[in-house]
Amino acid sequence: MQTQYEVIFCIVNAGFSDVVMDAAKEAGARGGTVIHARGTANKEAEQFFHITIQPDKDVVMILVSNKIKDAVLHALYNRAGLRTAGQGIVFSLPVNDVAGVEKPQAVQPGSGETAADGSSSGKIDSAPESAGGSVENDAASGPAGENS
């Protein structure tokens, strides 16, 4: 089953998340989320990959359209892959449902025109509304889909 979105994970040495995001944005991504982590690789992994593994890591998560996934993966591999100072690994996973993300549009919202896909709204409405309002407007959970 083909999904509309993919989440790309790029795990790099600590301090290289800016390199990852710069490459991703140049390839069409709009933003991402960085999580600081600690790797658990052992000496056997270091010998297998012929690299020294730094335990402190940055995990960068980037939600992208499946139309630009390959370009973003390729850009990340070239700029932050195992053969760079960031020593990153990159992989993607399909995303079944998304809420709180705006579709890129060729027309301005509220202009009365419809987008190329026939919709007139820029919001993806794949999540049901809760008793407190829509997922996009739920103040208790913060701004949904906003990337740091």
C-alpha positions as CSV (number, residue, x, y, z in Angstrom):
1,M,0.0,0.0,0.0
2,Q,1.4,3.4,-1.0
3,T,1.1,6.1,1.6
4,Q,1.1,9.9,1.0
5,Y,3.8,10.6,3.7
6,E,6.9,9.0,5.0
7,V,8.9,9.8,8.1
8,I,12.7,9.9,7.6
9,F,14.9,9.2,10.5
10,C,18.5,10.3,10.3
11,I,20.8,9.2,13.3
12,V,24.0,11.2,13.4
13,N,26.8,12.1,15.8
14,A,25.8,14.8,18.2
15,G,26.1,18.3,16.7
16,F,25.3,17.3,13.1
17,S,21.6,17.9,13.2
18,D,22.0,21.3,11.4
19,V,23.8,19.6,8.6
20,V,21.0,17.1,8.3
21,M,18.3,19.8,8.3
22,D,20.1,22.0,5.8
23,A,20.4,19.0,3.4
24,A,16.8,18.0,3.9
25,K,15.5,21.5,3.3
26,E,17.6,21.9,0.1
27,A,15.8,18.7,-1.1
28,G,12.4,20.0,-0.3
29,A,11.6,19.2,3.3
30,R,10.0,21.9,5.4
31,G,11.3,21.1,8.9
32,G,12.1,18.4,11.4
33,T,12.4,17.4,15.0
34,V,15.7,16.6,16.8
35,I,15.9,14.2,19.7
36,H,19.2,13.8,21.6
37,A,20.0,10.2,22.2
38,R,22.8,7.8,23.1
39,G,24.0,5.0,20.9
40,T,24.6,1.5,22.2
41,A,26.9,0.1,19.4
42,N,29.7,-2.3,20.5
43,K,33.2,-2.9,19.3
44,E,32.1,-5.5,16.8
45,A,29.9,-2.9,15.1
46,E,32.9,-0.5,15.0
47,Q,35.1,-3.2,13.4
48,F,32.4,-4.2,10.9
49,F,31.8,-0.6,9.7
50,H,35.5,0.4,10.1
51,I,34.5,3.5,12.0
52,T,34.7,4.8,15.6
53,I,31.2,5.1,17.0
54,Q,30.5,8.2,19.1
55,P,27.8,7.3,21.8
56,D,26.1,10.7,21.8
57,K,23.6,11.0,18.9
58,D,21.1,13.3,17.4
59,V,18.0,11.6,15.9
60,V,16.4,13.9,13.3
61,M,12.8,13.0,12.3
62,I,11.5,14.6,9.1
63,L,7.9,14.1,7.8
64,V,7.9,14.4,4.0
65,S,5.6,13.7,1.1
66,N,6.4,10.4,-0.6
67,K,7.1,12.4,-3.8
68,I,10.3,13.9,-2.3
69,K,11.3,11.0,0.0
70,D,14.0,9.6,-2.3
71,A,15.5,13.1,-3.0
72,V,15.7,13.8,0.8
73,L,17.2,10.3,1.6
74,H,19.8,10.8,-1.1
75,A,20.7,14.3,0.1
76,L,21.0,13.1,3.7
77,Y,23.2,10.2,2.7
78,N,25.5,12.4,0.7
79,R,25.8,15.2,3.4
80,A,25.6,13.2,6.6
81,G,26.1,9.5,5.8
82,L,28.5,7.0,7.2
83,R,31.4,8.4,5.2
84,T,31.0,11.9,6.6
85,A,32.0,13.4,10.0
86,G,28.3,13.0,11.0
87,Q,28.5,9.2,10.4
88,G,24.8,9.0,9.9
89,I,22.4,6.3,9.0
90,V,19.2,7.2,7.2
91,F,15.9,5.2,6.8
92,S,12.3,5.9,6.2
93,L,9.0,4.4,7.4
94,P,5.5,4.8,5.8
95,V,3.0,7.0,7.7
96,N,-0.6,5.9,7.6
97,D,-2.3,9.0,9.0
98,V,-1.4,12.6,9.5
99,A,-3.2,15.4,11.3
100,G,-2.1,19.0,11.7
101,V,-0.1,19.3,8.5
102,E,-0.9,21.6,5.7
103,K,-0.8,20.4,2.1
104,P,1.5,22.5,-0.2
105,Q,-0.8,24.5,-2.5
106,A,-0.5,26.2,-5.8
107,V,-3.3,28.6,-4.8
108,Q,-3.8,30.9,-1.8
109,P,-6.2,29.7,0.9
110,G,-9.5,31.6,0.9
111,S,-9.1,32.7,-2.7
112,G,-12.2,30.7,-3.7
113,E,-10.1,28.6,-6.1
114,T,-9.5,24.9,-5.7
115,A,-6.1,23.2,-5.5
116,A,-4.9,20.8,-8.1
117,D,-6.3,17.8,-6.2
118,G,-9.8,19.4,-6.2
119,S,-9.8,20.4,-2.5
120,S,-10.4,23.9,-1.4
121,S,-8.8,23.6,2.1
122,G,-5.2,23.4,2.9
123,K,-5.7,21.1,5.9
124,I,-5.4,17.4,5.8
125,D,-8.4,16.1,7.6
126,S,-7.6,12.6,8.4
127,A,-8.2,12.6,12.2
128,P,-11.6,12.7,13.8
129,E,-12.6,15.7,15.8
130,S,-12.5,15.4,19.6
131,A,-15.0,16.8,22.0
132,G,-12.7,19.8,22.5
133,G,-12.4,20.7,18.9
134,S,-10.3,19.5,15.9
135,V,-6.8,18.1,16.4
136,E,-5.3,21.2,14.8
137,N,-7.0,23.5,17.3
138,D,-6.6,21.5,20.5
139,A,-4.8,24.0,22.8
140,A,-4.1,21.3,25.5
141,S,-1.8,19.3,23.2
142,G,0.0,22.3,21.6
143,P,0.3,23.0,17.9
144,A,-0.1,19.7,16.1
145,G,2.4,19.0,13.4
146,E,4.6,21.9,14.3
147,N,8.3,21.0,13.9
148,S,11.1,22.2,16.0
